[in-house]
Amino acid sequence: MTTAMLGQQTTQPAQQAPTVPNAPAPGSFADLLSNVAPGKGTTADSDGGNQQSDAATQAAPAQQPRDNTPPPYIPSAGEAAQFTLRVPVNFVEIPVLVKDKHGALVPGLTWRDFRVYENGVRQHLTFFTTDPFPLSVAIVIDQSLPQDTMKKVNDALSALQGAFTPYDEVSIFTYNNGPRQRTEYTAAQSARVAAVLDQSKSAGREMGVPVSSGPLAQSIVVNNRPFDPNTTPNRSGGLTLYIPKPVHTLNDAILAAGKSLAARPKGRRRAIYVISDGKESGSQASFKEVIKYLQTNKISVYGTLVGDSATFGLGFLDKIHLPLLPPDNILPRYVNATGGQLDAEFSTDGIERSFARITEDARDQYTLGYVSHEPLLDERFRKIEVQVLRPGLQIYAKDGYYPSASDAR
């Protein structure tokens, strides 16, 4: 109790409890024993002394919660991109896209709707957010397309820039007989990106038809030996035409784009966006080598299939991976392994619409995080499976990852 007089405060001493003679010292063993009485506790005694506990038990709901695990860290709106888990462990981040049977995005899911398994063992989620992340995107344009397909891509490129936000950054790559980076990472809606996209247009390749008759089909012989082995006559009197295999260095282009993305700062979603027919031949890098690099550096591959790969027959067969088919189109394999998305469009309008759909899928995802209990740097592939506890939904996420030193936080 305080009394204010003339601007001064006087505090009265607090009233002390009366002293009990021969009482044990507070905190001593004798004091602890004095507070223990047989028969008292959580179990009701014979005189009904625990009726209040019985009433509380009866008032409790009969239904148990669906999941008793503690909730993950859920950042406030706009905070997810700045989140850092400062613990010396292997933190794994998984972007997850959820769609219904009609292909529409499914909003409103919570962390309790997801189950994540690593190497078959369920993981406890320590991070969950629905916030969109800014994108760092390496755009890869195939210039080895046939002329008619290349013209459709050229006409659609002007719509690509509008699919990004002012917070995104892009770098542009092209490839024909090898990859070429045309610009460093810059604001996605800058005038520089528009100019480089215009410079990335190409005439494409001529698709010639083999000639088997007429003057051009004759073989040239010098000193009784064929001068051109591609037009060597065979014993039946006809011509044996050797058509060289065209070069499509898709593996090298994706690897070059991935190496540029690996240096981008944390807090951004790394993605490679490929506009191609998915054909691969002549690359120095193998598919397995590129996939390992992408899965180690948390890079997803998205794509728009064009040309003959976008037609119903070829594109559909490539997507479902029927056995004994030639692996001519490898772009779906990149997408499935890294958790990206793929559109197949044959017309110019369809290619333009795919730009907005793909970038929307890359941005509007659920982001899950957990701490792996596997050794940090054992260089072994970790298999990931993501499940949603709602029927009829399609889940798109990477199928695994390779650990790296950058995962330690």
Order of alpha helices (4+ residues) and beta strands (2+ residues): beta-beta-alpha-alpha-beta-beta-beta-beta-beta-alpha-beta-beta-alpha-beta-beta-beta-beta-alpha-beta-alpha-beta-alpha-alpha-beta-alpha-beta-beta-beta-beta
